[in-house]
Amino acid sequence: MMRSLLLLSLSLSLVSCAASAPKASPSWWQSLDDTEAPVEEPSVSCRGVRSSNELDRLSSCWAPDAPRLTPMEVAGLEEMRIELRECVLADLPAPRVAGESRARCHQGLAEVLDRRLYQLGWLKAEVTPEENAGAGASSARSQLTVRLGQRYRIGQLFVATGPSQRVNSKRVIKQAQKAIPKPRWCTQTALEEIHTRVFDTSKFQQVQVALGAPDDQTARVPVLITIQE
C-alpha cells in the first residue's frame, strides 16, 4: 500500500540512510528508557496528520453530508489511545457505495487511513478494505481492517553535508535532539520540528529530514539530516 510523508515546501522526503553519512554519537538514543518516557501529548503528535486535499480524488464516493467513519467500522484500532484514534479517523467518511465504484472507494479510504497511521509512527501498519463492506452492509460491520504492528520511535541521528565540511554536525544533532517532542515517537510533527530547528536560512540553502530503515528489534528508526550550504 502506498505510503508517503506529507511533503512541505521545505521538503521532508523518505529515503534510505546513506552509508557515507557521518556517525552520530550513540550515547543519546541508547540511553533512552522508554518505560520512563513522558506521556504523549496527542494534540502535538496529530498536528499535520491530515491534509486538505487527501480526499479530493475520492469526492465521488460520498455525498457532502455522508456520515463519518466510526471506530466501530474500523477493526484493529482498539489498542490505540482514544485521542489518537479520533485523530486518525477525523472527518473520514463512511462510503455507502455499490457496483464498480465500491472497491475503488474503499481502497482509497484505506490508503488515506494508512498514510495517517504512518505519520503517527506506525510505519508498517496495513489497512485493508473488508470484502463485504459497502451499500446495504450492517452499520456494525467493519468497513476497514487495520494491522497496526509496532509503533516506532526516533533513533540515531545522522548529518550529511557538502564537501566543504563547514557544518558543525554535533551542533546540528544537539539542535535536532532538543526539537524532538517527548516521548520521541517518529511522527510527522517530530520531523517538521527537527527541520524547523535545524534550518538556518542565513547559513543553509536547503535542509532535508528523512527516515532510514526501521529497526524492528529496537522499534526505532534513524533520521538523516542532509544539509546543503
KOLPA-597124 format. One line per 2 residues: number of its first residue (from 1); for each residue z, y, x of N, C-alpha, C. Coordinates in nm, 3 decimals. Atoms other than C-alpha are relative to their C-alpha. Example, Ala and Ser with C-alpha at 12.3 -4.5 7.8 and 13.67 -1.06 7.14 Angstrom:
! residues 2
1	0.000 -0.119 0.089 0.780 -0.450 1.230 0.000 0.120 0.090 ~ -0.006 -0.119 -0.082 0.714 -0.106 1.367 0.073 0.109 -0.077
***
This chain:
! residues 229
1	0.000 -0.118 0.084 0.000 0.000 0.000 0.000 0.123 0.088 ~ 0.017 -0.119 -0.083 -0.095 0.339 0.128 0.131 0.075 0.012
3	-0.122 -0.076 -0.026 0.185 0.529 0.289 -0.039 0.124 0.078 ~ 0.025 -0.120 -0.080 0.189 0.882 0.419 0.118 0.094 -0.010
5	-0.099 -0.105 0.004 0.425 1.162 0.508 -0.064 0.122 -0.064 ~ 0.047 -0.126 0.055 0.394 1.487 0.323 -0.028 0.095 0.116
7	0.039 -0.081 -0.116 0.198 1.695 0.574 0.017 0.147 -0.031 ~ -0.011 -0.144 0.009 0.294 2.058 0.622 -0.115 0.061 0.078
9	0.102 -0.068 -0.079 0.059 2.315 0.760 0.034 -0.005 0.148 ~ -0.043 0.010 -0.139 0.263 2.278 1.077 -0.009 -0.141 0.053
11	0.036 0.136 -0.041 0.172 1.910 1.086 0.118 -0.088 0.037 ~ -0.093 0.108 -0.029 0.415 1.620 1.063 -0.078 -0.128 -0.027
13	0.089 0.113 0.021 0.199 1.314 1.119 0.061 -0.127 0.054 ~ -0.053 0.130 -0.039 0.268 0.943 1.154 -0.087 -0.060 0.109
15	0.072 0.063 -0.110 0.170 0.798 1.490 0.096 -0.093 0.070 ~ -0.088 0.087 -0.077 0.300 0.531 1.721 0.052 0.075 0.122
17	-0.064 -0.069 -0.112 0.529 0.632 2.003 -0.077 -0.027 0.129 ~ 0.080 0.018 -0.121 0.330 0.692 2.322 0.085 -0.055 0.113
19	-0.074 0.064 -0.107 0.434 0.479 2.616 0.028 0.097 0.114 ~ -0.015 -0.093 -0.110 0.392 0.772 2.853 0.100 0.111 -0.028
21	-0.093 -0.108 0.033 0.642 0.993 2.669 0.125 -0.011 0.084 ~ -0.122 0.003 -0.081 0.946 1.093 2.876 0.113 -0.068 -0.075
23	-0.111 0.070 0.063 1.253 0.884 2.811 0.112 0.097 -0.035 ~ -0.118 -0.075 0.039 1.542 1.030 2.620 0.123 -0.079 0.039
25	-0.124 0.069 -0.032 1.898 0.953 2.716 0.044 -0.083 -0.119 ~ -0.037 0.085 0.113 2.008 0.655 2.503 0.144 0.018 -0.044
27	-0.142 -0.008 0.030 2.371 0.762 2.502 0.027 0.056 -0.139 ~ -0.023 -0.060 0.131 2.330 0.965 2.182 -0.012 -0.103 -0.111
29	0.021 0.088 0.116 2.182 0.710 1.947 0.075 -0.131 0.011 ~ -0.070 0.127 -0.014 2.350 0.403 2.093 0.149 0.015 -0.028
31	-0.142 -0.019 0.023 2.696 0.558 2.048 0.031 0.026 -0.147 ~ -0.023 -0.029 0.141 2.648 0.623 1.676 0.066 -0.119 -0.069
33	-0.067 0.103 0.079 2.878 0.429 1.445 -0.030 0.028 -0.147 ~ 0.042 -0.026 0.137 2.716 0.404 1.104 0.113 -0.015 -0.101
35	-0.109 0.021 0.095 3.041 0.290 0.942 0.081 0.128 -0.019 ~ -0.075 -0.124 0.009 3.189 0.634 1.010 -0.091 0.119 -0.030
37	0.094 -0.108 0.029 2.881 0.833 0.914 0.042 0.075 -0.126 ~ -0.035 -0.076 0.119 2.940 1.116 0.665 -0.083 -0.041 -0.120
39	0.071 0.034 0.123 2.836 1.070 0.305 -0.126 0.086 -0.011 ~ 0.128 -0.070 0.012 2.475 1.164 0.242 0.005 0.103 -0.112
41	0.015 -0.102 0.103 2.401 1.482 0.050 -0.140 -0.015 -0.062 ~ 0.131 0.030 0.059 2.120 1.379 -0.191 -0.090 0.123 -0.015
43	0.082 -0.120 0.020 2.007 1.737 -0.255 -0.073 0.038 0.128 ~ 0.067 -0.026 -0.128 1.926 1.768 0.117 -0.107 -0.104 0.025
45	0.095 0.108 -0.026 1.757 1.430 0.152 -0.122 0.009 -0.090 ~ 0.109 0.000 0.098 1.545 1.487 -0.159 -0.090 0.121 0.009
47	0.086 -0.116 -0.014 1.401 1.820 -0.050 -0.138 -0.041 0.048 ~ 0.136 0.027 -0.044 1.026 1.794 -0.028 -0.052 -0.139 -0.028
49	0.047 0.136 0.030 1.005 1.437 -0.157 -0.116 0.004 -0.099 ~ 0.108 -0.012 0.098 0.789 1.546 -0.449 -0.101 0.106 0.045
51	0.104 -0.099 -0.028 0.458 1.725 -0.401 -0.064 0.043 -0.131 ~ 0.051 -0.058 0.125 0.292 1.947 -0.659 -0.124 -0.069 -0.052
53	0.128 0.058 0.044 -0.036 1.755 -0.666 -0.002 -0.152 0.004 ~ -0.002 0.145 -0.019 0.080 1.394 -0.626 -0.048 -0.078 -0.122
55	0.040 0.070 0.122 -0.002 1.307 -0.988 -0.134 0.050 -0.055 ~ 0.123 -0.060 0.053 -0.323 1.510 -1.025 -0.109 -0.102 -0.026
57	0.110 0.097 0.017 -0.560 1.217 -0.977 0.028 -0.100 -0.111 ~ -0.036 0.091 0.107 -0.374 1.027 -1.246 0.021 0.072 -0.133
59	-0.025 -0.081 0.119 -0.375 1.304 -1.506 -0.061 -0.060 -0.127 ~ 0.062 0.062 0.118 -0.599 1.100 -1.736 0.077 -0.121 -0.050
61	-0.075 0.121 0.036 -0.340 0.822 -1.753 0.105 0.026 -0.108 ~ -0.103 -0.029 0.100 -0.100 1.001 -1.989 -0.016 0.141 -0.052
63	0.002 -0.134 0.061 -0.062 1.298 -2.218 0.110 0.085 0.064 ~ -0.102 -0.088 -0.059 0.135 1.605 -2.103 0.140 -0.024 -0.055
65	-0.131 0.023 0.061 0.416 1.514 -2.343 0.042 -0.147 0.008 ~ -0.034 0.142 -0.013 0.432 1.150 -2.230 0.146 -0.015 0.042
67	-0.139 0.021 -0.041 0.784 1.007 -2.191 0.011 -0.025 0.149 ~ -0.022 0.020 -0.142 0.934 0.994 -1.844 0.038 -0.144 0.029
69	-0.037 0.134 -0.046 0.977 0.675 -1.646 0.151 -0.007 0.016 ~ -0.145 0.014 -0.007 1.335 0.549 -1.676 0.038 -0.111 0.098
71	-0.045 0.107 -0.091 1.542 0.332 -1.439 -0.014 -0.139 -0.061 ~ 0.014 0.129 0.066 1.520 0.054 -1.698 -0.141 -0.057 0.016
73	0.139 0.042 -0.011 1.145 0.043 -1.642 -0.043 -0.025 0.145 ~ 0.029 0.025 -0.141 1.166 0.006 -1.263 0.103 -0.098 0.053
75	-0.091 0.102 -0.051 1.319 -0.315 -1.132 0.012 0.012 0.152 ~ -0.020 0.001 -0.144 1.474 -0.318 -0.785 0.067 0.122 0.057
77	-0.065 -0.122 -0.049 1.638 0.025 -0.763 0.150 0.000 -0.027 ~ -0.140 0.005 0.042 1.980 -0.092 -0.878 0.098 0.032 0.113
79	-0.094 -0.020 -0.111 2.136 -0.072 -0.530 -0.001 0.143 0.053 ~ 0.007 -0.139 -0.045 2.037 0.291 -0.478 0.108 0.083 -0.066
81	-0.090 -0.097 0.062 2.278 0.575 -0.536 -0.070 0.063 -0.120 ~ 0.057 -0.055 0.121 2.227 0.724 -0.880 -0.079 0.127 0.029
83	0.066 -0.127 -0.029 2.135 1.065 -0.735 -0.136 -0.022 0.068 ~ 0.127 0.029 -0.067 1.865 0.916 -0.510 -0.099 -0.066 -0.095
85	0.087 0.063 0.099 1.730 0.703 -0.793 -0.062 0.106 -0.091 ~ 0.053 -0.108 0.084 1.696 1.013 -1.009 -0.103 0.081 0.077
87	0.092 -0.077 -0.085 1.524 1.185 -0.718 -0.138 -0.067 0.006 ~ 0.129 0.066 -0.018 1.253 0.922 -0.668 -0.074 -0.018 -0.133
89	0.064 0.018 0.130 1.187 0.888 -1.042 -0.027 0.131 -0.072 ~ 0.009 -0.128 0.067 1.195 1.258 -1.126 -0.143 0.033 -0.042
91	0.127 -0.046 0.058 0.909 1.365 -1.356 -0.113 -0.103 0.007 ~ 0.105 0.102 0.003 0.722 1.036 -1.319 -0.020 -0.046 -0.144
93	0.026 0.041 0.139 0.552 0.947 -1.649 0.000 -0.152 -0.014 ~ 0.008 0.143 0.032 0.567 0.608 -1.817 -0.133 -0.023 -0.069
95	0.133 0.014 0.060 0.200 0.526 -1.873 -0.003 -0.107 -0.109 ~ 0.019 0.095 0.110 0.115 0.358 -2.202 -0.150 -0.008 -0.027
97	0.146 0.009 0.010 -0.250 0.277 -2.148 -0.042 -0.146 -0.003 ~ 0.053 0.136 0.010 -0.462 -0.027 -2.217 -0.144 -0.001 0.053
99	0.138 0.013 -0.042 -0.801 -0.158 -2.116 -0.018 0.014 0.150 ~ 0.035 -0.006 -0.141 -0.971 -0.090 -1.784 0.087 0.099 0.078
101	-0.078 -0.103 -0.069 -0.753 0.212 -1.704 0.142 -0.046 0.032 ~ -0.139 0.039 -0.015 -0.425 0.022 -1.722 0.036 -0.033 0.145
103	-0.029 0.041 -0.137 -0.441 -0.138 -1.378 -0.005 0.119 0.095 ~ 0.014 -0.116 -0.088 -0.558 0.185 -1.212 0.119 0.094 -0.014
105	-0.110 -0.093 0.024 -0.286 0.396 -1.372 0.132 -0.053 0.056 ~ -0.124 0.058 -0.049 -0.005 0.157 -1.290 0.001 -0.011 0.153
107	0.007 0.006 -0.146 -0.126 0.109 -0.933 0.020 0.139 0.060 ~ -0.017 -0.136 -0.049 -0.149 0.486 -0.883 0.145 0.046 -0.009
109	-0.141 -0.036 0.016 0.203 0.532 -1.017 0.086 -0.072 0.105 ~ -0.073 0.076 -0.102 0.328 0.259 -0.783 -0.015 0.065 0.137
111	0.022 -0.064 -0.129 0.173 0.440 -0.486 0.079 0.129 0.014 ~ -0.079 -0.123 -0.004 0.344 0.767 -0.576 0.147 -0.033 0.026
113	-0.139 0.040 -0.019 0.682 0.595 -0.601 0.022 -0.055 0.141 ~ -0.008 0.054 -0.135 0.616 0.410 -0.274 0.008 0.112 0.104
115	0.000 -0.113 -0.093 0.545 0.739 -0.096 0.134 0.072 -0.003 ~ -0.130 -0.067 0.011 0.867 0.893 -0.228 0.109 -0.081 0.069
117	-0.099 0.086 -0.066 1.072 0.597 -0.110 -0.014 0.009 0.152 ~ 0.026 -0.013 -0.144 0.908 0.620 0.233 0.062 0.127 0.054
119	-0.049 -0.129 -0.048 1.007 0.985 0.262 0.151 0.011 -0.009 ~ -0.146 0.004 0.002 1.367 0.893 0.190 0.055 -0.100 0.101
121	-0.046 0.089 -0.105 1.379 0.639 0.473 -0.020 -0.148 -0.026 ~ 0.034 0.141 0.026 1.276 0.314 0.302 -0.145 -0.020 0.046
123	0.133 -0.002 -0.060 0.983 0.279 0.539 -0.085 -0.121 -0.033 ~ 0.075 0.122 0.028 0.887 -0.073 0.437 0.018 -0.047 -0.144
125	-0.014 0.034 0.141 0.955 -0.062 0.065 -0.136 -0.041 -0.058 ~ 0.121 0.044 0.068 0.699 -0.236 -0.156 0.015 0.023 -0.149
127	-0.002 -0.028 0.144 0.619 -0.116 -0.507 -0.124 -0.060 -0.062 ~ 0.113 0.067 0.066 0.401 -0.327 -0.734 0.010 0.016 -0.152
129	-0.001 -0.008 0.147 0.299 -0.287 -1.100 0.025 -0.138 -0.060 ~ -0.017 0.125 0.073 0.408 -0.552 -1.346 -0.131 -0.034 -0.070
131	0.130 0.041 0.056 0.107 -0.751 -1.462 -0.007 0.020 -0.150 ~ 0.001 -0.007 0.146 0.210 -0.744 -1.826 0.041 0.137 -0.054
133	-0.040 -0.132 0.046 0.315 -0.378 -1.835 -0.120 0.074 -0.055 ~ 0.110 -0.077 0.057 0.106 -0.148 -2.049 0.027 0.034 -0.144
135	-0.014 -0.041 0.139 0.042 -0.034 -2.402 0.055 -0.115 -0.082 ~ -0.056 0.101 0.087 0.247 -0.220 -2.655 0.111 -0.081 0.062
137	-0.106 0.075 -0.065 0.492 -0.358 -2.398 0.135 0.052 -0.044 ~ -0.135 -0.040 0.038 0.861 -0.350 -2.479 0.050 0.108 0.093
139	-0.051 -0.110 -0.082 1.036 -0.033 -2.360 0.100 -0.050 0.104 ~ -0.096 0.055 -0.095 1.288 -0.260 -2.186 -0.069 -0.076 0.113
141	0.073 0.074 -0.103 1.016 -0.431 -1.984 -0.029 0.090 0.119 ~ 0.024 -0.078 -0.121 0.974 -0.318 -1.624 -0.148 0.035 0.012
143	0.136 -0.044 -0.027 0.663 -0.114 -1.551 -0.034 -0.024 0.147 ~ 0.019 0.015 -0.143 0.711 -0.138 -1.173 0.113 -0.085 0.058
145	-0.101 0.078 -0.072 0.893 -0.371 -0.935 0.006 0.048 0.144 ~ -0.020 -0.054 -0.134 1.041 -0.245 -0.608 0.076 -0.100 0.086
147	-0.075 0.073 -0.103 1.144 -0.439 -0.299 0.034 0.104 0.107 ~ -0.039 -0.111 -0.087 1.342 -0.178 -0.108 -0.002 -0.036 0.148
149	-0.019 0.030 -0.141 1.414 -0.359 0.216 0.110 0.090 0.055 ~ -0.105 -0.081 -0.058 1.639 -0.178 0.460 -0.043 0.145 0.015
151	0.025 -0.142 -0.019 1.670 0.194 0.500 0.023 0.033 0.147 ~ -0.003 -0.027 -0.144 1.608 0.337 0.846 0.063 0.136 0.030
153	-0.055 -0.124 -0.054 1.793 0.600 1.046 -0.083 0.043 0.122 ~ 0.069 -0.051 -0.118 1.654 0.819 1.322 0.069 -0.054 0.125
155	-0.052 0.057 -0.123 1.694 0.654 1.662 -0.024 0.091 0.119 ~ 0.022 -0.079 -0.121 1.588 0.768 2.008 -0.102 0.110 -0.024
157	0.091 -0.113 0.004 1.413 1.100 2.053 -0.077 0.007 0.132 ~ 0.085 -0.013 -0.118 1.120 1.140 2.292 -0.073 0.133 -0.006
159	0.075 -0.125 -0.008 0.944 1.454 2.411 -0.122 -0.022 0.088 ~ 0.125 0.007 -0.077 0.580 1.458 2.524 -0.054 0.141 0.014
161	0.047 -0.136 -0.026 0.445 1.773 2.688 -0.133 -0.003 0.074 ~ 0.124 -0.011 -0.074 0.135 1.900 2.862 0.021 -0.016 0.149
163	-0.008 0.024 -0.145 0.057 1.875 3.235 0.084 0.103 0.074 ~ -0.073 -0.104 -0.074 0.242 2.195 3.323 0.146 -0.036 0.022
165	-0.139 0.044 -0.011 0.583 2.031 3.267 0.099 0.116 -0.001 ~ -0.090 -0.114 0.007 0.736 2.371 3.191 0.101 -0.011 -0.114
167	-0.090 0.017 0.114 0.907 2.247 2.876 0.127 -0.071 0.044 ~ -0.129 0.061 -0.031 1.275 2.168 2.912 0.027 -0.109 -0.105
169	-0.008 0.110 0.097 1.275 1.825 2.744 0.144 -0.025 -0.047 ~ -0.140 0.024 0.038 1.654 1.788 2.750 0.046 0.102 -0.103
171	-0.038 -0.106 0.094 1.697 2.120 2.571 -0.064 -0.026 -0.136 ~ 0.069 0.029 0.125 1.439 2.021 2.311 0.071 -0.113 -0.074
173	-0.069 0.114 0.062 1.617 1.691 2.246 0.134 0.043 -0.059 ~ -0.127 -0.049 0.052 1.952 1.868 2.206 -0.021 0.081 -0.128
175	0.030 -0.078 0.121 1.797 2.109 1.956 -0.034 -0.093 -0.116 ~ 0.040 0.093 0.105 1.644 1.821 1.764 0.120 -0.076 -0.055
177	-0.118 0.073 0.044 1.972 1.631 1.753 0.084 0.083 -0.097 ~ -0.080 -0.087 0.086 2.151 1.929 1.601 -0.067 0.023 -0.136
179	0.073 -0.026 0.124 1.881 1.962 1.336 0.005 -0.116 -0.098 ~ 0.006 0.119 0.086 1.911 1.608 1.201 0.117 0.000 -0.099
181	-0.109 0.002 0.099 2.109 1.608 0.873 0.077 -0.131 0.008 ~ -0.082 0.120 0.005 2.400 1.366 0.864 -0.023 -0.067 -0.136
183	-0.027 0.096 -0.107 2.407 1.069 0.831 -0.126 -0.057 0.067 ~ 0.114 0.034 -0.085 2.073 1.065 1.017 -0.103 -0.092 -0.064
185	0.105 0.081 0.061 1.855 0.892 0.759 -0.137 0.055 0.039 ~ 0.135 -0.041 -0.039 1.487 0.900 0.851 -0.075 0.051 -0.124
187	0.060 -0.059 0.120 1.380 1.134 0.572 -0.101 0.107 0.038 ~ 0.094 -0.110 -0.020 1.105 1.389 0.532 0.076 0.128 0.035
189	-0.083 -0.118 -0.029 1.378 1.654 0.533 0.040 0.003 0.146 ~ -0.044 0.007 -0.140 1.504 1.536 0.873 -0.114 0.038 0.094
191	0.114 -0.032 -0.087 1.156 1.555 1.028 -0.035 0.147 -0.008 ~ 0.029 -0.142 0.015 1.100 1.900 0.885 0.104 0.085 0.070
193	-0.106 -0.075 -0.066 1.437 2.020 1.014 -0.017 -0.005 0.152 ~ 0.025 0.011 -0.144 1.356 1.888 1.363 -0.113 0.095 0.041
195	0.116 -0.085 -0.031 1.021 2.066 1.358 0.039 0.147 -0.002 ~ -0.040 -0.140 0.012 1.173 2.394 1.242 0.088 0.044 0.116
197	-0.094 -0.034 -0.106 1.448 2.385 1.504 -0.070 0.007 0.137 ~ 0.063 0.010 -0.133 1.219 2.294 1.797 -0.113 0.100 0.019
199	0.123 -0.080 -0.014 0.910 2.502 1.723 0.034 0.147 0.029 ~ -0.020 -0.137 -0.044 0.936 2.828 1.918 -0.139 0.063 0.014
201	0.135 -0.057 0.001 0.626 3.033 1.835 -0.028 0.089 0.120 ~ 0.021 -0.085 -0.116 0.682 3.255 2.137 -0.033 -0.082 0.125
203	0.023 0.085 -0.116 0.651 2.956 2.372 -0.105 -0.109 -0.024 ~ 0.084 0.116 0.028 0.455 2.680 2.200 -0.113 0.036 -0.097
205	0.111 -0.014 0.094 0.115 2.668 2.033 0.015 -0.094 -0.118 ~ -0.011 0.099 0.106 0.193 2.356 1.836 0.110 -0.099 0.033
207	-0.100 0.105 -0.013 0.472 2.107 1.778 -0.025 -0.103 -0.109 ~ 0.017 0.109 0.096 0.422 1.769 1.613 0.121 -0.092 0.008
209	-0.112 0.093 0.009 0.705 1.546 1.497 -0.050 -0.125 -0.071 ~ 0.059 0.122 0.054 0.605 1.186 1.440 0.092 -0.119 0.021
211	-0.080 0.122 -0.009 0.759 0.844 1.387 -0.067 -0.105 0.086 ~ 0.048 0.117 -0.072 0.725 0.547 1.617 0.019 -0.123 -0.086
213	-0.013 0.126 0.074 0.752 0.182 1.520 0.147 -0.027 -0.032 ~ -0.139 0.027 0.037 1.071 0.099 1.326 0.053 -0.126 0.070
215	-0.068 0.115 -0.057 1.319 -0.139 1.488 0.080 -0.066 -0.112 ~ -0.064 0.066 0.113 1.419 -0.387 1.219 0.140 -0.049 0.034
217	-0.130 0.053 -0.038 1.713 -0.521 1.417 0.109 0.107 -0.008 ~ -0.098 -0.108 0.003 1.888 -0.185 1.451 -0.016 0.092 -0.119
219	0.032 -0.086 0.115 1.732 -0.026 1.141 -0.013 0.146 0.042 ~ 0.024 -0.135 -0.051 1.633 0.275 1.350 -0.148 0.015 0.034
221	0.139 -0.028 -0.032 1.304 0.444 1.417 -0.003 0.115 0.101 ~ 0.009 -0.109 -0.098 1.217 0.651 1.727 -0.082 0.116 -0.052
223	0.074 -0.121 0.038 1.087 1.004 1.691 -0.062 0.061 0.125 ~ 0.073 -0.061 -0.112 0.824 1.154 1.919 -0.028 0.146 -0.033
225	0.026 -0.142 0.015 0.814 1.531 1.957 -0.106 0.039 0.102 ~ 0.111 -0.036 -0.087 0.479 1.639 2.101 -0.016 0.151 0.001
227	0.003 -0.145 -0.012 0.466 1.995 2.233 -0.125 0.044 0.075 ~ 0.118 -0.059 -0.065 0.150 2.188 2.313 0.032 0.146 0.032
229	-0.038 -0.134 -0.044 0.216 2.501 2.517 -0.114 0.098 -0.022
***
